[in-house]
Amino acid sequence: MGAIKMHGIWAIGDALLGLMSWRSPLVQLELHQPFDTPPGHWFNSKFVEEIQTRFDEKLESMVETFQLVQKRAFS
């Protein structure tokens, strides 16, 4: 059984996996985005929703690819 690669969804995740430097400008930007909020809010939910959308899109694409490979292999 193989692994599902979920890199490229967000820079912080790639830095955690060692695929991107923590000094990368993109990682540094994302480290501040969750807490860059308007007064009266403590968390940037829009940023989190964007990450969730990218994750869902990548997962959907992987499932479609897996189904296609499975269909070709066993049909």
N, C-alpha and C positions, 0 to 999 in steps of 0.2 A: 504494500500500500504506500502511496506517495503523500507528500505534503502539499498543502495549498500555499502558494506564495502570495502574501498580502502586502508586499512592499510597494512603495509609491503612493500610498493613500495620504499620508501626512509626513512631513519632515521629521517631527519628533519621533514618530514610530520608527522611521528609518535610522535615526540616530541611536535609538535604543537597540536596534539590531546590528549596529556597527556598520551600516551601509552608507552613512552620511556623517560628516564631522559635526560635533556639537558646536563648533565655531562657525559653521555655515550661516550666512546671513538669513537664509530661509528658516533654519532651525531657530535662530535667535528671534526672528519675527514671530514665529508660531509660539514660542515660549511665553510671549507677552500677550498674545491675542486672547486667550481664555479670560484674562482679567482686565482687558481693555474695554471697560463698560461705561455707560452713561451714569451720572450721579444717581444714587439710590439702588443700584444693582451691583451685585458682587461677582457675577459670572456672565460671560458672553455666550449666551445660548445659540446665537446665530452661527458662531464659529463652530460649535459642537455639531450643530445640524448639518453644516457643510461637510464636516468629516464623516458623519453618518451617511450622508448621501453618496459621497465618493466610495465608502466601504460597500454600501448596498449595490452600487453600479458595478463595482469590480466583482463582487460575489455573484451577481446575476450573470455577468459575462463568463465567469468560470463555470458556473452550472451549465450554461448553454454549451460551452465548449466540451465539458465532460459528457453531456448527453449526446452530442454529435459524435464524439470519439466512441462512446459505448455503442451507439447505433451502428456505426460503420464496422466495429469490431465483431459484433454479435448478430448482425443481420445477414 
